Amino acid sequence: MHIHKRFAPPQEVVHLLAQTYTFDPYAKNDPTRVLLSCILSARTKDEITYPTADRLFSFYPTTLSLCQAHLTDLENILKPVGFYRQKAKYVRDAACYIEKWGVPKTTKQLTQVPGIGPKCAAIVRAFGWGIPDIAVDTHVQRISKRLGWTEEKDDHLQTQAKLKTLLPIHEWVYVNHLLVSLGRHVCRPQRPLCHQCVLNSLCPYPSNP
């Protein structure tokens, strides 16, 4: 595996970020709720996603009740999240899938569930089932490149593979949360706040003095 000549030491990065950002995943060890809430989370902030998920589960506490719900009722509940109409359909279809087959454990099977892509599959595996995995989204992609861990041309699968090589398996489940937190607050796509970053002394990103 090719690694940049300048890159931030992975273990030190994880250590510093873990001291900065708390880790409390939603619905941990409940694969059904992790999966359904992940569908809601696309292009929606956590502070909107999770209260909306709580409201959804208060009305429909079982996958059977959710599978039998009317789309218009689901849409009304999910209005706070982005693309709520499409997500209402995905949530109901996913609930019907789970009611029939259960929540899968493999990435291949999870991506067959309506509304679930590779990122959500990794989140369900890691937080729902406790299976070590790394979810890669735009934050993880961007920051991994800035830290020198991956190449500009790497897609999410290549990024995931490289991160799994760089980090010990017991840290895989934390990486997404830590990098996403950093990306939301400091390491933004445009004008990152490098002077405020806890990784300032480690990061080789060009904006870093």
HUWOPE-V471467 format. One record per residue. N is the residue number from 1. RES is the residue in one small letter. OMEGA is omega in radians with two decimals (999 if undefined). Layout:
{{N	RES	OMEGA} {N	RES	OMEGA}}
This chain:
{{1	m	3.12} {2	h	3.09} {3	i	3.14} {4	h	3.08} {5	k	3.09} {6	r	3.09} {7	f	-3.11} {8	a	-3.14} {9	p	-3.03} {10	p	-3.09} {11	q	3.12} {12	e	3.11} {13	v	-3.12} {14	v	-3.13} {15	h	-3.12} {16	l	-3.13} {17	l	3.13} {18	a	3.09} {19	q	-3.05} {20	t	-3.04} {21	y	3.13} {22	t	-3.08} {23	f	-3.12} {24	d	-3.06} {25	p	-3.13} {26	y	3.04} {27	a	-3.12} {28	k	3.13} {29	n	3.02} {30	d	-3.00} {31	p	-3.14} {32	t	-3.11} {33	r	3.06} {34	v	-3.12} {35	l	-3.09} {36	l	3.12} {37	s	3.11} {38	c	3.07} {39	i	-3.12} {40	l	-2.96} {41	s	-3.08} {42	a	3.12} {43	r	3.13} {44	t	-3.12} {45	k	-3.12} {46	d	-3.09} {47	e	3.03} {48	i	-3.09} {49	t	-2.96} {50	y	3.02} {51	p	3.10} {52	t	3.09} {53	a	3.10} {54	d	3.14} {55	r	3.11} {56	l	-3.09} {57	f	3.08} {58	s	3.09} {59	f	-3.08} {60	y	-3.04} {61	p	-3.13} {62	t	3.10} {63	t	3.12} {64	l	3.14} {65	s	3.13} {66	l	3.12} {67	c	-3.09} {68	q	-3.08} {69	a	3.04} {70	h	-3.11} {71	l	-3.13} {72	t	3.11} {73	d	3.11} {74	l	3.13} {75	e	3.13} {76	n	3.12} {77	i	-3.02} {78	l	-3.10} {79	k	3.14} {80	p	-3.09} {81	v	3.11} {82	g	3.11} {83	f	-2.99} {84	y	3.14} {85	r	3.12} {86	q	-3.13} {87	k	3.09} {88	a	3.12} {89	k	3.12} {90	y	-3.10} {91	v	3.14} {92	r	3.14} {93	d	3.11} {94	a	3.11} {95	a	3.10} {96	c	3.10} {97	y	-3.11} {98	i	3.13} {99	e	-3.11} {100	k	-2.97} {101	w	-3.02} {102	g	3.11} {103	v	-3.14} {104	p	3.10} {105	k	-3.11} {106	t	3.12} {107	t	-3.12} {108	k	-3.12} {109	q	-3.14} {110	l	-3.13} {111	t	3.02} {112	q	3.09} {113	v	3.13} {114	p	3.09} {115	g	-3.09} {116	i	3.05} {117	g	-3.10} {118	p	-3.13} {119	k	-3.14} {120	c	3.10} {121	a	3.13} {122	a	3.12} {123	i	3.12} {124	v	3.13} {125	r	-3.05} {126	a	-3.01} {127	f	3.14} {128	g	-3.07} {129	w	-3.10} {130	g	3.11} {131	i	-3.10} {132	p	3.11} {133	d	-3.14} {134	i	3.08} {135	a	-3.12} {136	v	3.05} {137	d	-3.08} {138	t	3.10} {139	h	-3.12} {140	v	3.11} {141	q	-3.07} {142	r	-3.04} {143	i	3.09} {144	s	3.11} {145	k	-3.13} {146	r	3.12} {147	l	-3.14} {148	g	-3.11} {149	w	-3.10} {150	t	3.14} {151	e	3.13} {152	e	-3.06} {153	k	-3.06} {154	d	3.02} {155	d	-3.02} {156	h	3.14} {157	l	3.10} {158	q	3.08} {159	t	3.14} {160	q	-3.13} {161	a	-3.13} {162	k	3.10} {163	l	3.13} {164	k	3.08} {165	t	-3.07} {166	l	-3.02} {167	l	3.08} {168	p	-3.00} {169	i	-3.10} {170	h	3.12} {171	e	-3.05} {172	w	-3.04} {173	v	-3.08} {174	y	-2.95} {175	v	-3.14} {176	n	-3.11} {177	h	-3.08} {178	l	-3.12} {179	l	3.09} {180	v	3.11} {181	s	3.10} {182	l	-3.11} {183	g	-3.13} {184	r	-3.01} {185	h	-2.99} {186	v	-3.01} {187	c	-3.04} {188	r	3.14} {189	p	3.12} {190	q	3.11} {191	r	3.09} {192	p	-3.09} {193	l	-3.05} {194	c	-3.10} {195	h	3.12} {196	q	-2.97} {197	c	3.11} {198	v	3.14} {199	l	-3.03} {200	n	-3.07} {201	s	-3.08} {202	l	-2.94} {203	c	3.13} {204	p	-3.09} {205	y	-3.06} {206	p	-3.12} {207	s	-3.10} {208	n	-3.12} {209	p	999}}
